[in-house]
Amino acid sequence: MTTPPLTPEDPSGSPSRPPSTPPDAALPLLPEARQGSLFWVLGGALKTMRPHQWMKNTFVLAPVFFAKDIFQPQLLFTALSAFLAFCLLAGAVYTMNDLVDVESDRRHPVKRLRPIPSGRVPEGMARGLAVGLVLLSLGGGLALNPWFALVALLYFLQNVAYSFRLKNVAYLDVSLISAGFVLRVVAGGMATGIKVSNYLLVCTALLALFLGFGKRRHELALATRKSLKDYTERGLNWALGVTSVATVATYLAYTLDPRTRQFFHNDWLWPSTGFTILGMARFLQIVTGRPKAESPTQEMLRDVPFILILLSWVLWVMVTIYQIRPAVQP
């Protein structure tokens, strides 16, 4: 009698992915090492840090991008260093969150496959990893800029409060997620010495609220989070509607503001609002149309139409802000 292969994260099974693995589970970043080996465990530790989620930390780069300084080598290096510090801190937060949720994750149809709930990464090792990442990121942040390190510390403490208690409070949980994105932007400004626009802060907060409410709307089908009992589909639909309209309106107001047009010496930033609307509409399609996905915010980064919309927005804004033009031949 043969034993059917188990999942890659199961410490007693084969490292190969079985046909029964949910198709929307995250693919490994590196080839799977031999099960039980040191590289297999380290690969699980890296997966626990969620490198595929670090794209959220690009908000740290927003101040230098919108200040037209993205091609200034020193400022770009400083901004990238701040980005790296937040990636390490985010890895600590994700590891800590998995430790807090380990029992509930083991009952989740998809999250049970994560390295800590499945036993691939021992809980003791995960605790040491979290502590080490916090010390490394905050120490590096302090060397970069003390004010940046202070904002990074606030971000970490907010996530500690979120992970241990506040994530179970409906609407406050999404508000804290939004605050985390705002802190990323503020940290980017602190690291580079760039004054952050109020428009950028408000747009960031509203967009993060929209994405957070979308994620909660998607999670209602699985009902795995305690705070979901205080959410309703109708309430979340209203929240999504209000935050989507507010986000688009604020962004459009920013592009049409005379100070914005004067700073960029260009009147053509406002059409990029169209890509913003398309991107938000596509996200809503993912929320309602892919109920089996682990996370709509993760799913959208694998969605080809959404990626094309995002790249189109980036290209339009780059051309508009940085006045990129083809070289003229003499």
Secondary structure in CASP SS format (residue, H / E / C, confidence):
PFRMAT SS
TARGET T0000
AUTHOR 0000-0000-0000
METHOD secondary structure of the structure
MODEL  1
M C 1.00
T C 1.00
T C 1.00
P C 1.00
P C 1.00
L C 1.00
T C 1.00
P C 1.00
E C 1.00
D C 1.00
P C 1.00
S C 1.00
G C 1.00
S C 1.00
P C 1.00
S C 1.00
R C 1.00
P C 1.00
P C 1.00
S C 1.00
T C 1.00
P C 1.00
P C 1.00
D C 1.00
A C 1.00
A C 1.00
L C 1.00
P C 1.00
L C 1.00
L C 1.00
P C 1.00
E C 1.00
A C 1.00
R C 1.00
Q C 1.00
G C 1.00
S C 1.00
L H 1.00
F H 1.00
W H 1.00
V H 1.00
L H 1.00
G H 1.00
G H 1.00
A H 1.00
L H 1.00
K H 1.00
T H 1.00
M C 1.00
R C 1.00
P H 1.00
H H 1.00
Q H 1.00
W H 1.00
M H 1.00
K H 1.00
N H 1.00
T H 1.00
F H 1.00
V H 1.00
L H 1.00
A H 1.00
P H 1.00
V H 1.00
F H 1.00
F H 1.00
A C 1.00
K C 1.00
D C 1.00
I C 1.00
F C 1.00
Q C 1.00
P H 1.00
Q H 1.00
L H 1.00
L H 1.00
F H 1.00
T H 1.00
A H 1.00
L H 1.00
S H 1.00
A H 1.00
F H 1.00
L H 1.00
A H 1.00
F H 1.00
C H 1.00
L H 1.00
L H 1.00
A H 1.00
G H 1.00
A H 1.00
V H 1.00
Y H 1.00
T H 1.00
M H 1.00
N H 1.00
D H 1.00
L H 1.00
V H 1.00
D C 1.00
V H 1.00
E H 1.00
S H 1.00
D H 1.00
R C 1.00
R C 1.00
H C 1.00
P C 1.00
V C 1.00
K H 1.00
R H 1.00
L H 1.00
R C 1.00
P H 1.00
I H 1.00
P H 1.00
S H 1.00
G C 1.00
R C 1.00
V C 1.00
P C 1.00
E H 1.00
G H 1.00
M H 1.00
A H 1.00
R H 1.00
G H 1.00
L H 1.00
A H 1.00
V H 1.00
G H 1.00
L H 1.00
V H 1.00
L H 1.00
L H 1.00
S H 1.00
L H 1.00
G H 1.00
G H 1.00
G H 1.00
L H 1.00
A H 1.00
L H 1.00
N C 1.00
P H 1.00
W H 1.00
F H 1.00
A H 1.00
L H 1.00
V H 1.00
A H 1.00
L H 1.00
L H 1.00
Y H 1.00
F H 1.00
L H 1.00
Q H 1.00
N H 1.00
V H 1.00
A H 1.00
Y H 1.00
S H 1.00
F H 1.00
R C 1.00
L H 1.00
K H 1.00
N H 1.00
V C 1.00
A C 1.00
Y C 1.00
L H 1.00
D H 1.00
V H 1.00
S H 1.00
L H 1.00
I H 1.00
S H 1.00
A H 1.00
G H 1.00
F H 1.00
V H 1.00
L H 1.00
R H 1.00
V H 1.00
V H 1.00
A H 1.00
G H 1.00
G H 1.00
M H 1.00
A H 1.00
T H 1.00
G C 1.00
I C 1.00
K C 1.00
V C 1.00
S C 1.00
N H 1.00
Y H 1.00
L H 1.00
L H 1.00
V H 1.00
C H 1.00
T H 1.00
A H 1.00
L H 1.00
L H 1.00
A H 1.00
L H 1.00
F H 1.00
L H 1.00
G H 1.00
F H 1.00
G H 1.00
K H 1.00
R H 1.00
R H 1.00
H H 1.00
E H 1.00
L C 1.00
A C 1.00
L C 1.00
A C 1.00
T C 1.00
R C 1.00
K H 1.00
S H 1.00
L H 1.00
K H 1.00
D H 1.00
Y C 1.00
T C 1.00
E H 1.00
R H 1.00
G H 1.00
L H 1.00
N H 1.00
W H 1.00
A H 1.00
L H 1.00
G H 1.00
V H 1.00
T H 1.00
S H 1.00
V H 1.00
A H 1.00
T H 1.00
V H 1.00
A H 1.00
T H 1.00
Y H 1.00
L H 1.00
A H 1.00
Y H 1.00
T H 1.00
L H 1.00
D C 1.00
P H 1.00
R H 1.00
T H 1.00
R H 1.00
Q H 1.00
F H 1.00
F H 1.00
H C 1.00
N C 1.00
D C 1.00
W C 1.00
L C 1.00
W H 1.00
P H 1.00
S H 1.00
T H 1.00
G H 1.00
F H 1.00
T H 1.00
I H 1.00
L H 1.00
G H 1.00
M H 1.00
A H 1.00
R H 1.00
F H 1.00
L H 1.00
Q H 1.00
I H 1.00
V H 1.00
T H 1.00
G H 1.00
R C 1.00
P C 1.00
K C 1.00
A C 1.00
E C 1.00
S C 1.00
P H 1.00
T H 1.00
Q H 1.00
E H 1.00
M H 1.00
L H 1.00
R H 1.00
D C 1.00
V H 1.00
P H 1.00
F H 1.00
I H 1.00
L H 1.00
I H 1.00
L H 1.00
L H 1.00
S H 1.00
W H 1.00
V H 1.00
L H 1.00
W H 1.00
V H 1.00
M H 1.00
V H 1.00
T H 1.00
I H 1.00
Y H 1.00
Q C 1.00
I C 1.00
R C 1.00
P C 1.00
A C 1.00
V C 1.00
Q C 1.00
P C 1.00
END
